[in-house]
């Protein structure tokens, strides 16, 4: 199923999760420093920070687990 020289799709999914996590975490941290004029109801939970950290952790796990050349 997996041929030599091919890169697993899960590696790319991991890098995308990592990139999205960094973007979401960055936006959430900016919102923490400069709060919006009209915050949402549950803004105190800081969901963007938790979601960004979760995506970063999952992205690192997938990227390291399925990185190219690991099986050699």
PAVONU-710352 format. One record per atom (N, C-alpha, C): residue in three letters; x, y, z; atom name. Coordinates in pm, whole numbers. Last residue first. Layout:
REM residues N
R,ALA,X,Y,Z,CA;
...
***
This chain:
REM residues 72
R,UNK,1318,410,738,N;
R,UNK,1444,357,683,CA;
R,UNK,1536,307,792,C;
R,UNK,1090,534,828,N;
R,UNK,1090,388,821,CA;
R,UNK,1221,328,773,C;
R,UNK,1131,807,799,N;
R,UNK,1130,750,934,CA;
R,UNK,1144,598,931,C;
R,UNK,1105,936,560,N;
R,UNK,1233,874,590,CA;
R,UNK,1240,810,727,C;
R,UNK,875,1187,663,N;
R,UNK,940,1109,556,CA;
R,UNK,1075,1056,600,C;
R,UNK,676,1139,959,N;
R,UNK,772,1217,881,CA;
R,UNK,841,1129,776,C;
R,UNK,471,1049,1125,N;
R,UNK,467,1012,983,CA;
R,UNK,568,1088,899,C;
R,UNK,530,1149,1379,N;
R,UNK,496,1007,1362,CA;
R,UNK,508,962,1218,C;
R,UNK,568,1422,1342,N;
R,UNK,680,1338,1385,CA;
R,UNK,653,1190,1362,C;
R,UNK,312,1499,1256,N;
R,UNK,429,1528,1173,CA;
R,UNK,549,1443,1213,C;
R,UNK,145,1418,1468,N;
R,UNK,130,1358,1335,CA;
R,UNK,255,1381,1249,C;
R,UNK,253,1582,1676,N;
R,UNK,247,1436,1689,CA;
R,UNK,237,1369,1552,C;
R,UNK,217,1840,1572,N;
R,UNK,353,1791,1602,CA;
R,UNK,354,1639,1611,C;
R,UNK,-64,1845,1554,N;
R,UNK,19,1862,1435,CA;
R,UNK,161,1812,1456,C;
R,UNK,-142,1820,1821,N;
R,UNK,-178,1715,1725,CA;
R,UNK,-91,1724,1599,C;
R,UNK,-32,2064,1919,N;
R,UNK,11,1935,1974,CA;
R,UNK,-20,1822,1876,C;
R,UNK,-174,2250,1763,N;
R,UNK,-28,2245,1757,CA;
R,UNK,23,2110,1808,C;
R,UNK,-437,2199,1842,N;
R,UNK,-397,2175,1703,CA;
R,UNK,-246,2168,1688,C;
R,UNK,-420,2277,2114,N;
R,UNK,-457,2140,2077,CA;
R,UNK,-414,2108,1935,C;
R,UNK,-359,2550,2087,N;
R,UNK,-263,2460,2151,CA;
R,UNK,-292,2315,2115,C;
R,UNK,-597,2637,1961,N;
R,UNK,-468,2652,1896,CA;
R,UNK,-363,2560,1954,C;
R,UNK,-788,2579,2160,N;
R,UNK,-797,2514,2030,CA;
R,UNK,-663,2524,1955,C;
R,UNK,-703,2751,2368,N;
R,UNK,-709,2605,2388,CA;
R,UNK,-710,2531,2255,C;
R,UNK,-727,3000,2236,N;
R,UNK,-597,2957,2292,CA;
R,UNK,-596,2806,2310,C;
R,UNK,-997,3006,2169,N;
R,UNK,-895,3012,2064,CA;
R,UNK,-759,2967,2113,C;
R,UNK,-1131,3014,2415,N;
R,UNK,-1137,2892,2333,CA;
R,UNK,-1030,2891,2224,C;
R,UNK,-1153,3167,2659,N;
R,UNK,-1036,3173,2569,CA;
R,UNK,-1024,3046,2485,C;
R,UNK,-1354,3211,2838,N;
R,UNK,-1301,3075,2829,CA;
R,UNK,-1176,3067,2742,C;
R,UNK,-1442,3469,2807,N;
R,UNK,-1357,3440,2922,CA;
R,UNK,-1299,3300,2921,C;
R,UNK,-1622,3473,2600,N;
R,UNK,-1484,3514,2572,CA;
R,UNK,-1390,3481,2686,C;
R,UNK,-1891,3402,2571,N;
R,UNK,-1800,3313,2643,CA;
R,UNK,-1653,3346,2617,C;
R,UNK,-2000,3620,2420,N;
R,UNK,-2049,3586,2553,CA;
R,UNK,-1949,3503,2633,C;
R,UNK,-1754,3834,2261,N;
R,UNK,-1859,3734,2259,CA;
R,UNK,-1891,3692,2402,C;
R,UNK,-1696,4192,2297,N;
R,UNK,-1656,4051,2304,CA;
R,UNK,-1776,3957,2301,C;
R,UNK,-1663,4467,2142,N;
R,UNK,-1782,4390,2179,CA;
R,UNK,-1745,4242,2184,C;
R,UNK,-1398,4543,2103,N;
R,UNK,-1490,4636,2169,CA;
R,UNK,-1615,4564,2220,C;
R,UNK,-1152,4288,2182,N;
R,UNK,-1245,4359,2093,CA;
R,UNK,-1340,4448,2172,C;
R,UNK,-829,4335,2342,N;
R,UNK,-965,4279,2337,CA;
R,UNK,-1057,4359,2245,C;
R,UNK,-525,4279,2291,N;
R,UNK,-610,4389,2245,CA;
R,UNK,-753,4337,2232,C;
R,UNK,-443,4040,2414,N;
R,UNK,-370,4165,2439,CA;
R,UNK,-456,4287,2404,C;
R,UNK,-625,3855,2316,N;
R,UNK,-606,3866,2461,CA;
R,UNK,-537,3997,2497,C;
R,UNK,-594,3877,2046,N;
R,UNK,-722,3918,2103,CA;
R,UNK,-713,3932,2255,C;
R,UNK,-340,3766,2028,N;
R,UNK,-358,3907,1993,CA;
R,UNK,-489,3960,2052,C;
R,UNK,-404,3506,2098,N;
R,UNK,-315,3582,2185,CA;
R,UNK,-324,3731,2155,C;
R,UNK,-565,3437,1879,N;
R,UNK,-622,3438,2014,CA;
R,UNK,-535,3517,2111,C;
R,UNK,-382,3452,1668,N;
R,UNK,-498,3540,1668,CA;
R,UNK,-560,3549,1807,C;
R,UNK,-203,3246,1750,N;
R,UNK,-157,3385,1733,CA;
R,UNK,-272,3484,1736,C;
R,UNK,-371,3024,1743,N;
R,UNK,-312,3066,1870,CA;
R,UNK,-264,3210,1861,C;
R,UNK,-425,3015,1468,N;
R,UNK,-535,3035,1564,CA;
R,UNK,-481,3083,1697,C;
R,UNK,-164,2974,1362,N;
R,UNK,-244,3090,1322,CA;
R,UNK,-355,3119,1424,C;
R,UNK,-89,2733,1486,N;
R,UNK,-8,2854,1507,CA;
R,UNK,-89,2979,1472,C;
R,UNK,-289,2564,1383,N;
R,UNK,-277,2586,1527,CA;
R,UNK,-198,2712,1558,C;
R,UNK,-231,2565,1110,N;
R,UNK,-357,2622,1157,CA;
R,UNK,-352,2652,1307,C;
R,UNK,21,2432,1123,N;
R,UNK,10,2568,1069,CA;
R,UNK,-118,2635,1117,C;
R,UNK,-55,2182,1232,N;
R,UNK,44,2267,1299,CA;
R,UNK,33,2412,1252,C;
R,UNK,-227,2089,1037,N;
R,UNK,-277,2110,1173,CA;
R,UNK,-183,2202,1249,C;
R,UNK,-43,2070,824,N;
R,UNK,-156,2163,816,CA;
R,UNK,-213,2192,954,C;
R,UNK,126,1871,921,N;
R,UNK,182,2005,898,CA;
R,UNK,71,2109,884,C;
R,UNK,-57,1657,932,N;
R,UNK,9,1706,1053,CA;
R,UNK,65,1845,1035,C;
R,UNK,-115,1627,661,N;
R,UNK,-222,1664,753,CA;
R,UNK,-162,1718,883,C;
R,UNK,135,1543,575,N;
R,UNK,83,1671,529,CA;
R,UNK,-32,1720,617,C;
R,UNK,145,1296,705,N;
R,UNK,249,1395,730,CA;
R,UNK,200,1534,690,C;
R,UNK,-65,1161,590,N;
R,UNK,-77,1201,730,CA;
R,UNK,32,1300,771,C;
R,UNK,19,1084,342,N;
R,UNK,-72,1198,348,CA;
R,UNK,-85,1248,491,C;
R,UNK,364,1000,313,N;
R,UNK,232,972,367,CA;
R,UNK,148,1099,372,C;
R,UNK,542,996,12,N;
R,UNK,524,1059,143,CA;
R,UNK,381,1036,187,C;
R,UNK,738,751,-157,N;
R,UNK,612,826,-143,CA;
R,UNK,601,880,-1,C;
R,UNK,960,592,-157,N;
R,UNK,970,722,-220,CA;
R,UNK,844,807,-210,C;
R,UNK,787,284,-178,N;
R,UNK,910,357,-145,CA;
R,UNK,914,489,-222,C;
R,UNK,436,276,-106,N;
R,UNK,552,248,-189,CA;
R,UNK,671,333,-147,C;
R,UNK,194,125,76,N;
R,UNK,285,241,79,CA;
R,UNK,411,204,2,C;
R,UNK,81,-118,0,N;
R,UNK,0,0,0,CA;
R,UNK,87,126,0,C;
***
